[in-house]
Amino acid sequence: MSNNIEALNYDPADPDKMKLPAKVSCGDCRHIHRCKAIFGHTESDTYCDWSPSRFVAQETK
């Protein structure tokens, strides 16, 4: 079991929950290659085309 606590992606100004967490971009997400192919995203984008956001941080090596 992990003690990591992730902040919820909740912003009343973003009811569809498509904004990424603060200080991260699509380039930090595990799914960047898929989203580049499907949606044309770039690594610097800060919103997710999946609603709610499916952002998953890449694992550090």
PyMOL Python script that loads the backbone (N, CA, C, O; Angstrom):
from pymol import cmd

cmd.read_pdbstr("""\
ATOM      1  N   MET A   1       0.839  -1.175   0.000  1.00  0.00           N
ATOM      2  CA  MET A   1       0.000   0.000   0.000  1.00  0.00           C
ATOM      3  C   MET A   1       0.884   1.240   0.000  1.00  0.00           C
ATOM      4  O   MET A   1       1.921   1.283   0.663  1.00  0.00           O
ATOM      5  N   SER A   2       0.465   2.223  -0.738  1.00  0.00           N
ATOM      6  CA  SER A   2       1.256   3.435  -0.873  1.00  0.00           C
ATOM      7  C   SER A   2       0.678   4.553  -0.019  1.00  0.00           C
ATOM      8  O   SER A   2      -0.535   4.642   0.170  1.00  0.00           O
ATOM      9  N   ASN A   3       1.552   5.395   0.488  1.00  0.00           N
ATOM     10  CA  ASN A   3       1.115   6.546   1.262  1.00  0.00           C
ATOM     11  C   ASN A   3       1.049   7.807   0.418  1.00  0.00           C
ATOM     12  O   ASN A   3       0.826   8.898   0.943  1.00  0.00           O
ATOM     13  N   ASN A   4       1.243   7.663  -0.890  1.00  0.00           N
ATOM     14  CA  ASN A   4       1.180   8.829  -1.762  1.00  0.00           C
ATOM     15  C   ASN A   4      -0.254   9.325  -1.848  1.00  0.00           C
ATOM     16  O   ASN A   4      -1.185   8.549  -2.067  1.00  0.00           O
ATOM     17  N   ILE A   5      -0.415  10.626  -1.672  1.00  0.00           N
ATOM     18  CA  ILE A   5      -1.735  11.230  -1.772  1.00  0.00           C
ATOM     19  C   ILE A   5      -1.699  12.197  -2.944  1.00  0.00           C
ATOM     20  O   ILE A   5      -0.875  13.111  -2.986  1.00  0.00           O
ATOM     21  N   GLU A   6      -2.608  11.985  -3.899  1.00  0.00           N
ATOM     22  CA  GLU A   6      -2.658  12.857  -5.056  1.00  0.00           C
ATOM     23  C   GLU A   6      -3.774  13.869  -4.872  1.00  0.00           C
ATOM     24  O   GLU A   6      -4.853  13.543  -4.376  1.00  0.00           O
ATOM     25  N   ALA A   7      -3.498  15.114  -5.283  1.00  0.00           N
ATOM     26  CA  ALA A   7      -4.522  16.148  -5.214  1.00  0.00           C
ATOM     27  C   ALA A   7      -5.605  15.852  -6.240  1.00  0.00           C
ATOM     28  O   ALA A   7      -5.319  15.428  -7.360  1.00  0.00           O
ATOM     29  N   LEU A   8      -6.828  16.076  -5.850  1.00  0.00           N
ATOM     30  CA  LEU A   8      -7.923  15.873  -6.772  1.00  0.00           C
ATOM     31  C   LEU A   8      -7.888  16.943  -7.847  1.00  0.00           C
ATOM     32  O   LEU A   8      -7.522  18.089  -7.585  1.00  0.00           O
ATOM     33  N   ASN A   9      -8.267  16.569  -9.045  1.00  0.00           N
ATOM     34  CA  ASN A   9      -8.321  17.508 -10.154  1.00  0.00           C
ATOM     35  C   ASN A   9      -9.682  18.196 -10.115  1.00  0.00           C
ATOM     36  O   ASN A   9     -10.583  17.853 -10.880  1.00  0.00           O
ATOM     37  N   TYR A  10      -9.822  19.166  -9.219  1.00  0.00           N
ATOM     38  CA  TYR A  10     -11.094  19.873  -9.108  1.00  0.00           C
ATOM     39  C   TYR A  10     -10.865  21.365  -9.165  1.00  0.00           C
ATOM     40  O   TYR A  10     -10.099  21.928  -8.383  1.00  0.00           O
ATOM     41  N   ASP A  11     -11.540  21.987 -10.098  1.00  0.00           N
ATOM     42  CA  ASP A  11     -11.489  23.428 -10.256  1.00  0.00           C
ATOM     43  C   ASP A  11     -12.883  23.846 -10.711  1.00  0.00           C
ATOM     44  O   ASP A  11     -13.310  23.444 -11.793  1.00  0.00           O
ATOM     45  N   PRO A  12     -13.596  24.628  -9.932  1.00  0.00           N
ATOM     46  CA  PRO A  12     -14.954  25.023 -10.315  1.00  0.00           C
ATOM     47  C   PRO A  12     -15.013  25.707 -11.687  1.00  0.00           C
ATOM     48  O   PRO A  12     -16.048  25.672 -12.352  1.00  0.00           O
ATOM     49  N   ALA A  13     -13.919  26.320 -12.103  1.00  0.00           N
ATOM     50  CA  ALA A  13     -13.875  26.967 -13.420  1.00  0.00           C
ATOM     51  C   ALA A  13     -13.682  25.945 -14.535  1.00  0.00           C
ATOM     52  O   ALA A  13     -13.791  26.287 -15.712  1.00  0.00           O
ATOM     53  N   ASP A  14     -13.396  24.693 -14.175  1.00  0.00           N
ATOM     54  CA  ASP A  14     -13.163  23.631 -15.156  1.00  0.00           C
ATOM     55  C   ASP A  14     -14.063  22.440 -14.816  1.00  0.00           C
ATOM     56  O   ASP A  14     -13.566  21.404 -14.374  1.00  0.00           O
ATOM     57  N   PRO A  15     -15.382  22.572 -15.014  1.00  0.00           N
ATOM     58  CA  PRO A  15     -16.295  21.508 -14.579  1.00  0.00           C
ATOM     59  C   PRO A  15     -16.079  20.176 -15.286  1.00  0.00           C
ATOM     60  O   PRO A  15     -16.462  19.135 -14.751  1.00  0.00           O
ATOM     61  N   ASP A  16     -15.482  20.178 -16.468  1.00  0.00           N
ATOM     62  CA  ASP A  16     -15.230  18.921 -17.167  1.00  0.00           C
ATOM     63  C   ASP A  16     -13.937  18.256 -16.710  1.00  0.00           C
ATOM     64  O   ASP A  16     -13.606  17.166 -17.177  1.00  0.00           O
ATOM     65  N   LYS A  17     -13.197  18.900 -15.799  1.00  0.00           N
ATOM     66  CA  LYS A  17     -11.963  18.365 -15.215  1.00  0.00           C
ATOM     67  C   LYS A  17     -10.938  17.990 -16.280  1.00  0.00           C
ATOM     68  O   LYS A  17     -10.414  16.876 -16.289  1.00  0.00           O
ATOM     69  N   MET A  18     -10.662  18.930 -17.172  1.00  0.00           N
ATOM     70  CA  MET A  18      -9.734  18.662 -18.251  1.00  0.00           C
ATOM     71  C   MET A  18      -8.374  19.336 -18.053  1.00  0.00           C
ATOM     72  O   MET A  18      -7.431  19.042 -18.788  1.00  0.00           O
ATOM     73  N   LYS A  19      -8.260  20.230 -17.075  1.00  0.00           N
ATOM     74  CA  LYS A  19      -6.972  20.867 -16.807  1.00  0.00           C
ATOM     75  C   LYS A  19      -6.065  19.866 -16.099  1.00  0.00           C
ATOM     76  O   LYS A  19      -6.525  19.045 -15.305  1.00  0.00           O
ATOM     77  N   LEU A  20      -4.787  19.947 -16.394  1.00  0.00           N
ATOM     78  CA  LEU A  20      -3.826  19.073 -15.720  1.00  0.00           C
ATOM     79  C   LEU A  20      -3.473  19.657 -14.360  1.00  0.00           C
ATOM     80  O   LEU A  20      -3.684  20.847 -14.127  1.00  0.00           O
ATOM     81  N   PRO A  21      -2.940  18.840 -13.461  1.00  0.00           N
ATOM     82  CA  PRO A  21      -2.506  19.368 -12.166  1.00  0.00           C
ATOM     83  C   PRO A  21      -1.484  20.489 -12.351  1.00  0.00           C
ATOM     84  O   PRO A  21      -0.817  20.565 -13.383  1.00  0.00           O
ATOM     85  N   ALA A  22      -1.367  21.345 -11.361  1.00  0.00           N
ATOM     86  CA  ALA A  22      -0.450  22.476 -11.428  1.00  0.00           C
ATOM     87  C   ALA A  22       0.987  22.026 -11.696  1.00  0.00           C
ATOM     88  O   ALA A  22       1.446  21.015 -11.165  1.00  0.00           O
ATOM     89  N   LYS A  23       1.673  22.786 -12.515  1.00  0.00           N
ATOM     90  CA  LYS A  23       3.105  22.602 -12.826  1.00  0.00           C
ATOM     91  C   LYS A  23       3.419  21.323 -13.587  1.00  0.00           C
ATOM     92  O   LYS A  23       4.566  20.877 -13.568  1.00  0.00           O
ATOM     93  N   VAL A  24       2.442  20.717 -14.259  1.00  0.00           N
ATOM     94  CA  VAL A  24       2.718  19.572 -15.124  1.00  0.00           C
ATOM     95  C   VAL A  24       2.142  19.845 -16.501  1.00  0.00           C
ATOM     96  O   VAL A  24       1.261  20.690 -16.664  1.00  0.00           O
ATOM     97  N   SER A  25       2.640  19.132 -17.475  1.00  0.00           N
ATOM     98  CA  SER A  25       2.146  19.273 -18.842  1.00  0.00           C
ATOM     99  C   SER A  25       1.958  17.880 -19.439  1.00  0.00           C
ATOM    100  O   SER A  25       2.286  16.872 -18.813  1.00  0.00           O
ATOM    101  N   CYS A  26       1.433  17.841 -20.640  1.00  0.00           N
ATOM    102  CA  CYS A  26       1.201  16.553 -21.300  1.00  0.00           C
ATOM    103  C   CYS A  26       2.491  15.740 -21.422  1.00  0.00           C
ATOM    104  O   CYS A  26       2.448  14.510 -21.411  1.00  0.00           O
ATOM    105  N   GLY A  27       3.617  16.407 -21.537  1.00  0.00           N
ATOM    106  CA  GLY A  27       4.888  15.705 -21.647  1.00  0.00           C
ATOM    107  C   GLY A  27       5.235  14.904 -20.407  1.00  0.00           C
ATOM    108  O   GLY A  27       6.085  14.016 -20.460  1.00  0.00           O
ATOM    109  N   ASP A  28       4.580  15.211 -19.280  1.00  0.00           N
ATOM    110  CA  ASP A  28       4.821  14.489 -18.029  1.00  0.00           C
ATOM    111  C   ASP A  28       3.897  13.285 -17.871  1.00  0.00           C
ATOM    112  O   ASP A  28       4.009  12.536 -16.901  1.00  0.00           O
ATOM    113  N   CYS A  29       2.986  13.101 -18.822  1.00  0.00           N
ATOM    114  CA  CYS A  29       1.977  12.049 -18.719  1.00  0.00           C
ATOM    115  C   CYS A  29       2.419  10.768 -19.418  1.00  0.00           C
ATOM    116  O   CYS A  29       3.087  10.800 -20.451  1.00  0.00           O
ATOM    117  N   ARG A  30       2.034   9.656 -18.836  1.00  0.00           N
ATOM    118  CA  ARG A  30       2.342   8.340 -19.389  1.00  0.00           C
ATOM    119  C   ARG A  30       1.696   8.140 -20.764  1.00  0.00           C
ATOM    120  O   ARG A  30       2.189   7.343 -21.562  1.00  0.00           O
ATOM    121  N   HIS A  31       0.603   8.849 -21.048  1.00  0.00           N
ATOM    122  CA  HIS A  31      -0.155   8.651 -22.279  1.00  0.00           C
ATOM    123  C   HIS A  31       0.211   9.616 -23.410  1.00  0.00           C
ATOM    124  O   HIS A  31      -0.515   9.681 -24.402  1.00  0.00           O
ATOM    125  N   ILE A  32       1.302  10.360 -23.294  1.00  0.00           N
ATOM    126  CA  ILE A  32       1.610  11.401 -24.271  1.00  0.00           C
ATOM    127  C   ILE A  32       1.688  10.863 -25.698  1.00  0.00           C
ATOM    128  O   ILE A  32       1.223  11.531 -26.621  1.00  0.00           O
ATOM    129  N   HIS A  33       2.249   9.700 -25.905  1.00  0.00           N
ATOM    130  CA  HIS A  33       2.386   9.184 -27.271  1.00  0.00           C
ATOM    131  C   HIS A  33       1.017   8.914 -27.898  1.00  0.00           C
ATOM    132  O   HIS A  33       0.802   9.199 -29.076  1.00  0.00           O
ATOM    133  N   ARG A  34       0.105   8.371 -27.118  1.00  0.00           N
ATOM    134  CA  ARG A  34      -1.244   8.110 -27.618  1.00  0.00           C
ATOM    135  C   ARG A  34      -1.963   9.420 -27.939  1.00  0.00           C
ATOM    136  O   ARG A  34      -2.598   9.537 -28.987  1.00  0.00           O
ATOM    137  N   CYS A  35      -1.868  10.401 -27.047  1.00  0.00           N
ATOM    138  CA  CYS A  35      -2.582  11.665 -27.253  1.00  0.00           C
ATOM    139  C   CYS A  35      -1.984  12.479 -28.401  1.00  0.00           C
ATOM    140  O   CYS A  35      -2.697  13.220 -29.078  1.00  0.00           O
ATOM    141  N   LYS A  36      -0.683  12.340 -28.615  1.00  0.00           N
ATOM    142  CA  LYS A  36      -0.074  13.003 -29.774  1.00  0.00           C
ATOM    143  C   LYS A  36      -0.647  12.424 -31.059  1.00  0.00           C
ATOM    144  O   LYS A  36      -0.908  13.160 -32.010  1.00  0.00           O
ATOM    145  N   ALA A  37      -0.843  11.113 -31.092  1.00  0.00           N
ATOM    146  CA  ALA A  37      -1.354  10.454 -32.293  1.00  0.00           C
ATOM    147  C   ALA A  37      -2.848  10.720 -32.504  1.00  0.00           C
ATOM    148  O   ALA A  37      -3.282  10.963 -33.631  1.00  0.00           O
ATOM    149  N   ILE A  38      -3.626  10.675 -31.434  1.00  0.00           N
ATOM    150  CA  ILE A  38      -5.079  10.821 -31.555  1.00  0.00           C
ATOM    151  C   ILE A  38      -5.498  12.284 -31.662  1.00  0.00           C
ATOM    152  O   ILE A  38      -6.278  12.642 -32.545  1.00  0.00           O
ATOM    153  N   PHE A  39      -4.985  13.131 -30.770  1.00  0.00           N
ATOM    154  CA  PHE A  39      -5.462  14.503 -30.656  1.00  0.00           C
ATOM    155  C   PHE A  39      -4.489  15.557 -31.181  1.00  0.00           C
ATOM    156  O   PHE A  39      -4.856  16.725 -31.300  1.00  0.00           O
ATOM    157  N   GLY A  40      -3.256  15.164 -31.495  1.00  0.00           N
ATOM    158  CA  GLY A  40      -2.273  16.136 -31.949  1.00  0.00           C
ATOM    159  C   GLY A  40      -1.695  16.982 -30.832  1.00  0.00           C
ATOM    160  O   GLY A  40      -1.231  18.097 -31.069  1.00  0.00           O
ATOM    161  N   HIS A  41      -1.722  16.456 -29.609  1.00  0.00           N
ATOM    162  CA  HIS A  41      -1.169  17.201 -28.476  1.00  0.00           C
ATOM    163  C   HIS A  41       0.340  17.340 -28.604  1.00  0.00           C
ATOM    164  O   HIS A  41       0.995  16.577 -29.314  1.00  0.00           O
ATOM    165  N   THR A  42       0.876  18.334 -27.900  1.00  0.00           N
ATOM    166  CA  THR A  42       2.318  18.491 -27.789  1.00  0.00           C
ATOM    167  C   THR A  42       2.683  18.364 -26.314  1.00  0.00           C
ATOM    168  O   THR A  42       1.815  18.438 -25.444  1.00  0.00           O
ATOM    169  N   GLU A  43       3.944  18.177 -26.045  1.00  0.00           N
ATOM    170  CA  GLU A  43       4.404  17.981 -24.672  1.00  0.00           C
ATOM    171  C   GLU A  43       4.120  19.182 -23.780  1.00  0.00           C
ATOM    172  O   GLU A  43       4.047  19.029 -22.561  1.00  0.00           O
ATOM    173  N   SER A  44       3.957  20.371 -24.353  1.00  0.00           N
ATOM    174  CA  SER A  44       3.760  21.575 -23.550  1.00  0.00           C
ATOM    175  C   SER A  44       2.294  21.873 -23.233  1.00  0.00           C
ATOM    176  O   SER A  44       2.018  22.821 -22.498  1.00  0.00           O
ATOM    177  N   ASP A  45       1.352  21.099 -23.761  1.00  0.00           N
ATOM    178  CA  ASP A  45      -0.064  21.336 -23.477  1.00  0.00           C
ATOM    179  C   ASP A  45      -0.369  21.119 -21.996  1.00  0.00           C
ATOM    180  O   ASP A  45       0.266  20.296 -21.337  1.00  0.00           O
ATOM    181  N   THR A  46      -1.347  21.863 -21.482  1.00  0.00           N
ATOM    182  CA  THR A  46      -1.695  21.775 -20.058  1.00  0.00           C
ATOM    183  C   THR A  46      -3.160  21.391 -19.839  1.00  0.00           C
ATOM    184  O   THR A  46      -3.702  21.632 -18.761  1.00  0.00           O
ATOM    185  N   TYR A  47      -3.791  20.811 -20.822  1.00  0.00           N
ATOM    186  CA  TYR A  47      -5.160  20.334 -20.683  1.00  0.00           C
ATOM    187  C   TYR A  47      -5.247  18.954 -21.314  1.00  0.00           C
ATOM    188  O   TYR A  47      -4.412  18.581 -22.137  1.00  0.00           O
ATOM    189  N   CYS A  48      -6.251  18.213 -20.925  1.00  0.00           N
ATOM    190  CA  CYS A  48      -6.427  16.849 -21.405  1.00  0.00           C
ATOM    191  C   CYS A  48      -7.702  16.780 -22.234  1.00  0.00           C
ATOM    192  O   CYS A  48      -8.716  17.359 -21.844  1.00  0.00           O
ATOM    193  N   ASP A  49      -7.675  16.093 -23.360  1.00  0.00           N
ATOM    194  CA  ASP A  49      -8.877  15.954 -24.170  1.00  0.00           C
ATOM    195  C   ASP A  49      -9.791  14.849 -23.671  1.00  0.00           C
ATOM    196  O   ASP A  49     -10.900  14.698 -24.185  1.00  0.00           O
ATOM    197  N   TRP A  50      -9.359  14.067 -22.680  1.00  0.00           N
ATOM    198  CA  TRP A  50     -10.229  13.091 -22.045  1.00  0.00           C
ATOM    199  C   TRP A  50     -10.937  13.798 -20.902  1.00  0.00           C
ATOM    200  O   TRP A  50     -10.314  14.576 -20.179  1.00  0.00           O
ATOM    201  N   SER A  51     -12.208  13.546 -20.730  1.00  0.00           N
ATOM    202  CA  SER A  51     -12.927  14.151 -19.624  1.00  0.00           C
ATOM    203  C   SER A  51     -13.607  13.039 -18.824  1.00  0.00           C
ATOM    204  O   SER A  51     -14.437  12.311 -19.369  1.00  0.00           O
ATOM    205  N   PRO A  52     -13.268  12.896 -17.539  1.00  0.00           N
ATOM    206  CA  PRO A  52     -12.281  13.681 -16.816  1.00  0.00           C
ATOM    207  C   PRO A  52     -10.863  13.340 -17.260  1.00  0.00           C
ATOM    208  O   PRO A  52     -10.623  12.315 -17.899  1.00  0.00           O
ATOM    209  N   SER A  53      -9.947  14.209 -16.912  1.00  0.00           N
ATOM    210  CA  SER A  53      -8.553  14.035 -17.313  1.00  0.00           C
ATOM    211  C   SER A  53      -8.038  12.657 -16.925  1.00  0.00           C
ATOM    212  O   SER A  53      -8.300  12.175 -15.823  1.00  0.00           O
ATOM    213  N   ARG A  54      -7.310  12.029 -17.830  1.00  0.00           N
ATOM    214  CA  ARG A  54      -6.703  10.723 -17.542  1.00  0.00           C
ATOM    215  C   ARG A  54      -5.198  10.851 -17.321  1.00  0.00           C
ATOM    216  O   ARG A  54      -4.444   9.905 -17.551  1.00  0.00           O
ATOM    217  N   PHE A  55      -4.775  12.018 -16.876  1.00  0.00           N
ATOM    218  CA  PHE A  55      -3.353  12.244 -16.630  1.00  0.00           C
ATOM    219  C   PHE A  55      -2.809  11.236 -15.629  1.00  0.00           C
ATOM    220  O   PHE A  55      -3.362  11.061 -14.543  1.00  0.00           O
ATOM    221  N   VAL A  56      -1.715  10.574 -16.008  1.00  0.00           N
ATOM    222  CA  VAL A  56      -1.003   9.659 -15.118  1.00  0.00           C
ATOM    223  C   VAL A  56       0.480   9.993 -15.271  1.00  0.00           C
ATOM    224  O   VAL A  56       1.037   9.887 -16.364  1.00  0.00           O
ATOM    225  N   ALA A  57       1.108  10.393 -14.180  1.00  0.00           N
ATOM    226  CA  ALA A  57       2.513  10.774 -14.235  1.00  0.00           C
ATOM    227  C   ALA A  57       3.372   9.597 -14.667  1.00  0.00           C
ATOM    228  O   ALA A  57       3.148   8.457 -14.261  1.00  0.00           O
ATOM    229  N   GLN A  58       4.365   9.902 -15.502  1.00  0.00           N
ATOM    230  CA  GLN A  58       5.298   8.867 -15.921  1.00  0.00           C
ATOM    231  C   GLN A  58       6.121   8.428 -14.725  1.00  0.00           C
ATOM    232  O   GLN A  58       6.425   9.231 -13.842  1.00  0.00           O
ATOM    233  N   GLU A  59       6.475   7.173 -14.698  1.00  0.00           N
ATOM    234  CA  GLU A  59       7.293   6.655 -13.603  1.00  0.00           C
ATOM    235  C   GLU A  59       8.718   7.142 -13.777  1.00  0.00           C
ATOM    236  O   GLU A  59       9.232   7.181 -14.894  1.00  0.00           O
ATOM    237  N   THR A  60       9.360   7.512 -12.677  1.00  0.00           N
ATOM    238  CA  THR A  60      10.749   7.928 -12.721  1.00  0.00           C
ATOM    239  C   THR A  60      11.634   6.705 -12.686  1.00  0.00           C
ATOM    240  O   THR A  60      11.316   5.713 -12.030  1.00  0.00           O
ATOM    241  N   LYS A  61      12.740   6.778 -13.390  1.00  0.00           N
ATOM    242  CA  LYS A  61      13.644   5.633 -13.459  1.00  0.00           C
ATOM    243  C   LYS A  61      14.712   5.703 -12.426  1.00  0.00           C
ATOM    244  O   LYS A  61      15.558   4.811 -12.351  1.00  0.00           O
TER     245      LYS A  61
END
""", "prot")
cmd.dss("prot")
cmd.show_as("cartoon", "prot")
cmd.util.cbc("prot")
cmd.orient("prot")
